[in-house]
Amino acid sequence: MDIARRNNITVTGNPQGPTVVLAHGFGCDQNMWRLTVPALAEDHRVVLFDYVGSGRSDPAAFSAERYSFLEGYARDVVEVCEALDLHEAVFVGHSVSAMIGVLAADLAPERIGALVMIAPSPRYIDDDGYRGGFGADDIEELLQSLESNYLGWSAAMAPVIMGNADRPELGEELKNSFCATDPDMARVFARTTFLSDSRDDLKRVNVPTLVLDCTHDAIAPREVGAFVSRAIPGSTLVTLDATGHCPHLSAPEATNEALRAFLADLR
């Protein structure tokens, strides 16, 4: 299988620099990193890709069986790293990709040497002693709405996820990204994302890790960022002065500053 075509791999930046892999979240694609790449490209080799079912990936490679589990997406990450023969790469994952990166680092520790988790959530549903931000009924209602009317769900949810109501163009961009995703594939990814529970996986992380959360995030409240950071020994938590679930779009300067500082400390 041609992994480069399957996942629409793009490699840019400094070919002699350390490698940074940028991984998008649900309903998005690699274009969501366009404000991040320029901040990294001078000093780093930057790898971007689309998960199967997203962006310009090969839809023929989609398997509901494989992608009904986060491990299926983590295998995508490992196979991308293998195809490029990456070692000790820094994996930057947004939203659900933060947890996918955790799994990928466990599957292939020689490939991933550090993690950056942007707006991560190991579990979206509240549990005893844990606040994920949603009740079980909330998530089931969200998924039923998505499955019955994906375009309507996208139009309603994108502004909520993005936040920044005073900048409606951001919510419009996210809505357009959602709407460009195949609804059947999006339904699988959504259930995999919102019903996942990766809390126990955090304990196995043993690489330098930066956790970035936002001051206001309707999808991953600050309690979640604090939980993730506590669960990963030696991790660093930085709360960005940002609103919404996509700070790399809504607050790129703050996001890039935190990311570059972490990368500099790894050298």
C-alpha positions as YAML, in Angstrom:
chain: A
units: angstrom
residues:
- id: 1
  name: MET
  ca: [0.00, 0.00, 0.00]
- id: 2
  name: ASP
  ca: [1.22, 3.49, -0.87]
- id: 3
  name: ILE
  ca: [1.09, 5.13, 2.57]
- id: 4
  name: ALA
  ca: [2.01, 8.55, 1.16]
- id: 5
  name: ARG
  ca: [-1.06, 8.48, -1.08]
- id: 6
  name: ARG
  ca: [-3.28, 6.82, 1.51]
- id: 7
  name: ASN
  ca: [-2.65, 9.55, 4.07]
- id: 8
  name: ASN
  ca: [-1.84, 12.42, 1.70]
- id: 9
  name: ILE
  ca: [1.55, 12.97, 3.35]
- id: 10
  name: THR
  ca: [3.20, 16.38, 2.97]
- id: 11
  name: VAL
  ca: [6.79, 17.07, 4.06]
- id: 12
  name: THR
  ca: [8.06, 20.63, 4.27]
- id: 13
  name: GLY
  ca: [10.44, 22.82, 6.26]
- id: 14
  name: ASN
  ca: [14.12, 22.27, 7.01]
- id: 15
  name: PRO
  ca: [15.16, 18.77, 5.88]
- id: 16
  name: GLN
  ca: [18.13, 18.88, 8.26]
- id: 17
  name: GLY
  ca: [16.10, 19.86, 11.33]
- id: 18
  name: PRO
  ca: [14.36, 17.71, 13.94]
- id: 19
  name: THR
  ca: [11.08, 16.26, 12.71]
- id: 20
  name: VAL
  ca: [7.70, 17.46, 13.93]
- id: 21
  name: VAL
  ca: [4.56, 15.54, 12.92]
- id: 22
  name: LEU
  ca: [1.33, 17.58, 12.98]
- id: 23
  name: ALA
  ca: [-1.88, 15.55, 13.39]
- id: 24
  name: HIS
  ca: [-5.36, 17.05, 12.97]
- id: 25
  name: GLY
  ca: [-8.51, 16.34, 14.98]
- id: 26
  name: PHE
  ca: [-11.96, 15.03, 14.10]
- id: 27
  name: GLY
  ca: [-13.55, 16.54, 11.01]
- id: 28
  name: CYS
  ca: [-10.39, 18.41, 10.06]
- id: 29
  name: ASP
  ca: [-7.39, 17.94, 7.79]
- id: 30
  name: GLN
  ca: [-3.79, 19.07, 7.53]
- id: 31
  name: ASN
  ca: [-4.79, 22.52, 6.23]
- id: 32
  name: MET
  ca: [-5.77, 23.36, 9.81]
- id: 33
  name: TRP
  ca: [-2.03, 23.66, 10.58]
- id: 34
  name: ARG
  ca: [-1.35, 26.38, 8.01]
- id: 35
  name: LEU
  ca: [-0.71, 29.00, 10.75]
- id: 36
  name: THR
  ca: [1.62, 26.64, 12.61]
- id: 37
  name: VAL
  ca: [3.85, 25.44, 9.80]
- id: 38
  name: PRO
  ca: [5.55, 28.82, 9.12]
- id: 39
  name: ALA
  ca: [6.54, 29.06, 12.79]
- id: 40
  name: LEU
  ca: [8.33, 25.69, 12.60]
- id: 41
  name: ALA
  ca: [9.56, 25.38, 9.04]
- id: 42
  name: GLU
  ca: [12.84, 27.30, 9.39]
- id: 43
  name: ASP
  ca: [14.27, 25.03, 12.08]
- id: 44
  name: HIS
  ca: [12.27, 21.82, 11.72]
- id: 45
  name: ARG
  ca: [11.28, 19.23, 9.19]
- id: 46
  name: VAL
  ca: [7.48, 19.31, 9.28]
- id: 47
  name: VAL
  ca: [5.33, 16.30, 8.38]
- id: 48
  name: LEU
  ca: [1.60, 16.66, 7.78]
- id: 49
  name: PHE
  ca: [-0.93, 14.02, 6.83]
- id: 50
  name: ASP
  ca: [-4.67, 13.29, 6.72]
- id: 51
  name: TYR
  ca: [-6.23, 10.39, 8.59]
- id: 52
  name: VAL
  ca: [-8.05, 7.95, 6.34]
- id: 53
  name: GLY
  ca: [-11.54, 9.35, 5.90]
- id: 54
  name: SER
  ca: [-10.37, 12.96, 6.23]
- id: 55
  name: GLY
  ca: [-9.04, 15.62, 3.88]
- id: 56
  name: ARG
  ca: [-7.45, 14.28, 0.72]
- id: 57
  name: SER
  ca: [-6.69, 10.81, 2.06]
- id: 58
  name: ASP
  ca: [-7.57, 7.80, -0.07]
- id: 59
  name: PRO
  ca: [-11.21, 6.94, 0.73]
- id: 60
  name: ALA
  ca: [-10.70, 3.44, -0.68]
- id: 61
  name: ALA
  ca: [-8.46, 2.71, 2.31]
- id: 62
  name: PHE
  ca: [-11.24, 3.32, 4.81]
- id: 63
  name: SER
  ca: [-12.32, 0.40, 7.00]
- id: 64
  name: ALA
  ca: [-15.09, 0.84, 9.56]
- id: 65
  name: GLU
  ca: [-13.65, -2.13, 11.46]
- id: 66
  name: ARG
  ca: [-10.17, -0.59, 11.73]
- id: 67
  name: TYR
  ca: [-11.27, 2.94, 12.46]
- id: 68
  name: SER
  ca: [-13.87, 2.08, 15.07]
- id: 69
  name: PHE
  ca: [-10.98, 2.10, 17.54]
- id: 70
  name: LEU
  ca: [-8.39, 4.79, 18.22]
- id: 71
  name: GLU
  ca: [-5.74, 2.12, 17.72]
- id: 72
  name: GLY
  ca: [-6.65, 2.09, 14.01]
- id: 73
  name: TYR
  ca: [-5.74, 5.76, 13.71]
- id: 74
  name: ALA
  ca: [-2.60, 5.17, 15.81]
- id: 75
  name: ARG
  ca: [-1.56, 2.52, 13.31]
- id: 76
  name: ASP
  ca: [-1.91, 5.17, 10.60]
- id: 77
  name: VAL
  ca: [0.53, 7.35, 12.56]
- id: 78
  name: VAL
  ca: [3.02, 4.52, 13.01]
- id: 79
  name: GLU
  ca: [2.83, 3.57, 9.34]
- id: 80
  name: VAL
  ca: [3.37, 7.19, 8.28]
- id: 81
  name: CYS
  ca: [6.44, 7.31, 10.54]
- id: 82
  name: GLU
  ca: [7.69, 4.03, 9.13]
- id: 83
  name: ALA
  ca: [7.16, 5.15, 5.54]
- id: 84
  name: LEU
  ca: [9.31, 8.23, 6.20]
- id: 85
  name: ASP
  ca: [11.71, 6.30, 8.46]
- id: 86
  name: LEU
  ca: [11.20, 8.76, 11.29]
- id: 87
  name: HIS
  ca: [12.94, 8.33, 14.62]
- id: 88
  name: GLU
  ca: [12.43, 10.39, 17.79]
- id: 89
  name: ALA
  ca: [9.91, 12.64, 16.05]
- id: 90
  name: VAL
  ca: [7.86, 15.16, 18.02]
- id: 91
  name: PHE
  ca: [4.18, 14.31, 17.58]
- id: 92
  name: VAL
  ca: [1.79, 17.27, 17.87]
- id: 93
  name: GLY
  ca: [-1.79, 16.10, 18.17]
- id: 94
  name: HIS
  ca: [-4.89, 18.28, 18.30]
- id: 95
  name: SER
  ca: [-7.96, 17.11, 20.24]
- id: 96
  name: VAL
  ca: [-8.49, 13.36, 19.72]
- id: 97
  name: SER
  ca: [-5.12, 13.18, 17.97]
- id: 98
  name: ALA
  ca: [-3.46, 13.86, 21.30]
- id: 99
  name: MET
  ca: [-4.70, 10.47, 22.51]
- id: 100
  name: ILE
  ca: [-3.91, 8.86, 19.18]
- id: 101
  name: GLY
  ca: [-0.34, 10.09, 19.65]
- id: 102
  name: VAL
  ca: [-0.21, 8.50, 23.10]
- id: 103
  name: LEU
  ca: [-1.18, 5.15, 21.56]
- id: 104
  name: ALA
  ca: [1.23, 5.54, 18.65]
- id: 105
  name: ALA
  ca: [4.13, 6.31, 20.99]
- id: 106
  name: ASP
  ca: [3.30, 3.13, 22.90]
- id: 107
  name: LEU
  ca: [3.11, 1.06, 19.71]
- id: 108
  name: ALA
  ca: [6.37, 2.37, 18.27]
- id: 109
  name: PRO
  ca: [8.45, 4.12, 20.95]
- id: 110
  name: GLU
  ca: [11.46, 4.36, 18.65]
- id: 111
  name: ARG
  ca: [9.46, 6.53, 16.23]
- id: 112
  name: ILE
  ca: [8.08, 9.17, 18.63]
- id: 113
  name: GLY
  ca: [10.37, 10.93, 21.08]
- id: 114
  name: ALA
  ca: [8.06, 13.63, 22.48]
- id: 115
  name: LEU
  ca: [4.39, 14.61, 22.55]
- id: 116
  name: VAL
  ca: [2.51, 17.89, 22.33]
- id: 117
  name: MET
  ca: [-1.16, 17.56, 23.21]
- id: 118
  name: ILE
  ca: [-3.36, 20.48, 22.13]
- id: 119
  name: ALA
  ca: [-6.79, 20.57, 23.81]
- id: 120
  name: PRO
  ca: [-6.63, 16.87, 24.70]
- id: 121
  name: SER
  ca: [-9.36, 14.80, 26.29]
- id: 122
  name: PRO
  ca: [-8.87, 11.17, 27.32]
- id: 123
  name: ARG
  ca: [-12.61, 10.81, 28.01]
- id: 124
  name: TYR
  ca: [-15.40, 13.19, 27.07]
- id: 125
  name: ILE
  ca: [-18.03, 11.66, 29.37]
- id: 126
  name: ASP
  ca: [-18.07, 12.51, 33.07]
- id: 127
  name: ASP
  ca: [-17.23, 9.69, 35.47]
- id: 128
  name: ASP
  ca: [-16.91, 9.28, 39.24]
- id: 129
  name: GLY
  ca: [-14.24, 11.76, 40.30]
- id: 130
  name: TYR
  ca: [-13.64, 12.84, 36.71]
- id: 131
  name: ARG
  ca: [-15.11, 15.71, 34.72]
- id: 132
  name: GLY
  ca: [-14.96, 15.19, 30.98]
- id: 133
  name: GLY
  ca: [-17.43, 17.94, 30.22]
- id: 134
  name: PHE
  ca: [-20.42, 15.87, 29.04]
- id: 135
  name: GLY
  ca: [-22.97, 13.50, 30.48]
- id: 136
  name: ALA
  ca: [-23.49, 10.15, 28.76]
- id: 137
  name: ASP
  ca: [-26.91, 11.34, 27.53]
- id: 138
  name: ASP
  ca: [-25.33, 14.50, 26.09]
- id: 139
  name: ILE
  ca: [-22.87, 12.48, 24.04]
- id: 140
  name: GLU
  ca: [-25.51, 10.04, 22.81]
- id: 141
  name: GLU
  ca: [-27.72, 12.96, 21.77]
- id: 142
  name: LEU
  ca: [-24.76, 14.57, 20.00]
- id: 143
  name: LEU
  ca: [-23.99, 11.36, 18.11]
- id: 144
  name: GLN
  ca: [-27.60, 10.75, 17.15]
- id: 145
  name: SER
  ca: [-27.86, 14.29, 15.82]
- id: 146
  name: LEU
  ca: [-24.65, 13.83, 13.84]
- id: 147
  name: GLU
  ca: [-25.81, 10.51, 12.41]
- id: 148
  name: SER
  ca: [-29.28, 11.71, 11.43]
- id: 149
  name: ASN
  ca: [-28.29, 15.04, 9.87]
- id: 150
  name: TYR
  ca: [-24.54, 15.45, 9.53]
- id: 151
  name: LEU
  ca: [-24.64, 18.74, 7.62]
- id: 152
  name: GLY
  ca: [-27.09, 20.26, 10.09]
- id: 153
  name: TRP
  ca: [-24.99, 19.02, 13.00]
- id: 154
  name: SER
  ca: [-21.89, 20.54, 11.43]
- id: 155
  name: ALA
  ca: [-23.55, 23.94, 11.02]
- id: 156
  name: ALA
  ca: [-24.78, 23.92, 14.62]
- id: 157
  name: MET
  ca: [-21.72, 22.48, 16.35]
- id: 158
  name: ALA
  ca: [-18.81, 24.11, 14.51]
- id: 159
  name: PRO
  ca: [-19.32, 27.56, 16.11]
- id: 160
  name: VAL
  ca: [-19.68, 25.94, 19.55]
- id: 161
  name: ILE
  ca: [-16.48, 23.93, 19.14]
- id: 162
  name: MET
  ca: [-14.52, 26.85, 17.71]
- id: 163
  name: GLY
  ca: [-15.83, 29.44, 20.18]
- id: 164
  name: ASN
  ca: [-14.88, 33.06, 19.39]
- id: 165
  name: ALA
  ca: [-18.39, 34.15, 18.48]
- id: 166
  name: ASP
  ca: [-17.00, 37.58, 17.62]
- id: 167
  name: ARG
  ca: [-15.00, 35.96, 14.80]
- id: 168
  name: PRO
  ca: [-17.65, 33.95, 12.93]
- id: 169
  name: GLU
  ca: [-15.28, 33.24, 10.07]
- id: 170
  name: LEU
  ca: [-13.47, 30.74, 12.32]
- id: 171
  name: GLY
  ca: [-16.63, 28.75, 12.98]
- id: 172
  name: GLU
  ca: [-17.49, 28.93, 9.29]
- id: 173
  name: GLU
  ca: [-14.11, 27.44, 8.39]
- id: 174
  name: LEU
  ca: [-14.59, 24.56, 10.80]
- id: 175
  name: LYS
  ca: [-18.12, 23.97, 9.50]
- id: 176
  name: ASN
  ca: [-16.80, 23.82, 5.94]
- id: 177
  name: SER
  ca: [-14.13, 21.34, 7.03]
- id: 178
  name: PHE
  ca: [-16.74, 19.15, 8.70]
- id: 179
  name: CYS
  ca: [-18.98, 19.32, 5.63]
- id: 180
  name: ALA
  ca: [-16.13, 18.32, 3.33]
- id: 181
  name: THR
  ca: [-15.74, 15.04, 5.23]
- id: 182
  name: ASP
  ca: [-17.64, 11.99, 4.00]
- id: 183
  name: PRO
  ca: [-20.61, 11.65, 6.39]
- id: 184
  name: ASP
  ca: [-20.37, 7.87, 6.71]
- id: 185
  name: MET
  ca: [-16.69, 8.03, 7.58]
- id: 186
  name: ALA
  ca: [-17.28, 10.97, 9.90]
- id: 187
  name: ARG
  ca: [-19.91, 8.99, 11.81]
- id: 188
  name: VAL
  ca: [-17.38, 6.25, 12.53]
- id: 189
  name: PHE
  ca: [-14.69, 8.71, 13.61]
- id: 190
  name: ALA
  ca: [-17.17, 10.60, 15.80]
- id: 191
  name: ARG
  ca: [-18.26, 7.51, 17.73]
- id: 192
  name: THR
  ca: [-14.65, 6.42, 18.08]
- id: 193
  name: THR
  ca: [-13.73, 9.86, 19.39]
- id: 194
  name: PHE
  ca: [-16.56, 10.73, 21.74]
- id: 195
  name: LEU
  ca: [-16.97, 7.27, 23.28]
- id: 196
  name: SER
  ca: [-13.25, 6.69, 23.86]
- id: 197
  name: ASP
  ca: [-11.63, 6.33, 27.26]
- id: 198
  name: SER
  ca: [-7.85, 6.63, 27.15]
- id: 199
  name: ARG
  ca: [-7.24, 7.58, 30.76]
- id: 200
  name: ASP
  ca: [-5.26, 4.45, 31.58]
- id: 201
  name: ASP
  ca: [-3.07, 4.94, 28.49]
- id: 202
  name: LEU
  ca: [-1.73, 8.20, 29.90]
- id: 203
  name: LYS
  ca: [0.13, 6.33, 32.63]
- id: 204
  name: ARG
  ca: [2.36, 4.64, 30.06]
- id: 205
  name: VAL
  ca: [3.67, 7.86, 28.52]
- id: 206
  name: ASN
  ca: [7.39, 8.14, 29.21]
- id: 207
  name: VAL
  ca: [8.51, 10.82, 26.76]
- id: 208
  name: PRO
  ca: [8.70, 14.60, 27.26]
- id: 209
  name: THR
  ca: [5.15, 15.92, 26.98]
- id: 210
  name: LEU
  ca: [3.60, 19.36, 26.66]
- id: 211
  name: VAL
  ca: [-0.12, 19.71, 27.41]
- id: 212
  name: LEU
  ca: [-1.80, 22.84, 26.03]
- id: 213
  name: ASP
  ca: [-5.30, 23.75, 27.15]
- id: 214
  name: CYS
  ca: [-7.34, 26.94, 26.78]
- id: 215
  name: THR
  ca: [-8.91, 29.32, 29.25]
- id: 216
  name: HIS
  ca: [-12.35, 28.58, 27.77]
- id: 217
  name: ASP
  ca: [-13.04, 25.37, 25.83]
- id: 218
  name: ALA
  ca: [-16.56, 23.92, 25.47]
- id: 219
  name: ILE
  ca: [-15.22, 20.51, 24.46]
- id: 220
  name: ALA
  ca: [-12.28, 20.01, 26.83]
- id: 221
  name: PRO
  ca: [-12.65, 22.12, 30.01]
- id: 222
  name: ARG
  ca: [-9.60, 23.07, 32.01]
- id: 223
  name: GLU
  ca: [-10.14, 20.24, 34.47]
- id: 224
  name: VAL
  ca: [-9.36, 17.85, 31.63]
- id: 225
  name: GLY
  ca: [-6.02, 19.46, 30.82]
- id: 226
  name: ALA
  ca: [-5.07, 19.35, 34.48]
- id: 227
  name: PHE
  ca: [-6.06, 15.66, 34.67]
- id: 228
  name: VAL
  ca: [-3.96, 14.80, 31.61]
- id: 229
  name: SER
  ca: [-0.94, 16.63, 32.95]
- id: 230
  name: ARG
  ca: [-1.20, 14.97, 36.37]
- id: 231
  name: ALA
  ca: [-1.51, 11.55, 34.78]
- id: 232
  name: ILE
  ca: [1.66, 11.92, 32.67]
- id: 233
  name: PRO
  ca: [4.78, 11.96, 34.84]
- id: 234
  name: GLY
  ca: [6.96, 14.99, 34.24]
- id: 235
  name: SER
  ca: [4.64, 16.64, 31.73]
- id: 236
  name: THR
  ca: [4.29, 20.40, 31.39]
- id: 237
  name: LEU
  ca: [0.89, 22.08, 31.37]
- id: 238
  name: VAL
  ca: [0.48, 25.47, 29.70]
- id: 239
  name: THR
  ca: [-2.90, 27.19, 29.67]
- id: 240
  name: LEU
  ca: [-3.15, 29.39, 26.62]
- id: 241
  name: ASP
  ca: [-4.93, 32.73, 26.76]
- id: 242
  name: ALA
  ca: [-7.31, 31.42, 24.13]
- id: 243
  name: THR
  ca: [-10.98, 30.65, 23.64]
- id: 244
  name: GLY
  ca: [-12.37, 27.58, 21.92]
- id: 245
  name: HIS
  ca: [-11.14, 24.10, 21.07]
- id: 246
  name: CYS
  ca: [-8.82, 25.05, 18.18]
- id: 247
  name: PRO
  ca: [-6.20, 27.48, 19.52]
- id: 248
  name: HIS
  ca: [-3.86, 26.82, 16.59]
- id: 249
  name: LEU
  ca: [-6.47, 28.70, 14.53]
- id: 250
  name: SER
  ca: [-7.97, 31.13, 17.04]
- id: 251
  name: ALA
  ca: [-4.75, 32.01, 18.90]
- id: 252
  name: PRO
  ca: [-1.88, 30.92, 16.66]
- id: 253
  name: GLU
  ca: [0.71, 33.27, 18.16]
- id: 254
  name: ALA
  ca: [0.24, 31.95, 21.70]
- id: 255
  name: THR
  ca: [0.09, 28.35, 20.47]
- id: 256
  name: ASN
  ca: [3.21, 28.70, 18.35]
- id: 257
  name: GLU
  ca: [5.13, 30.43, 21.15]
- id: 258
  name: ALA
  ca: [4.41, 27.56, 23.57]
- id: 259
  name: LEU
  ca: [5.23, 24.98, 20.94]
- id: 260
  name: ARG
  ca: [8.52, 26.57, 19.93]
- id: 261
  name: ALA
  ca: [9.59, 26.97, 23.57]
- id: 262
  name: PHE
  ca: [8.98, 23.26, 24.18]
- id: 263
  name: LEU
  ca: [10.86, 22.28, 21.03]
- id: 264
  name: ALA
  ca: [13.78, 24.49, 22.01]
- id: 265
  name: ASP
  ca: [14.01, 22.78, 25.41]
- id: 266
  name: LEU
  ca: [14.26, 19.39, 23.71]
- id: 267
  name: ARG
  ca: [17.49, 20.32, 21.96]
...
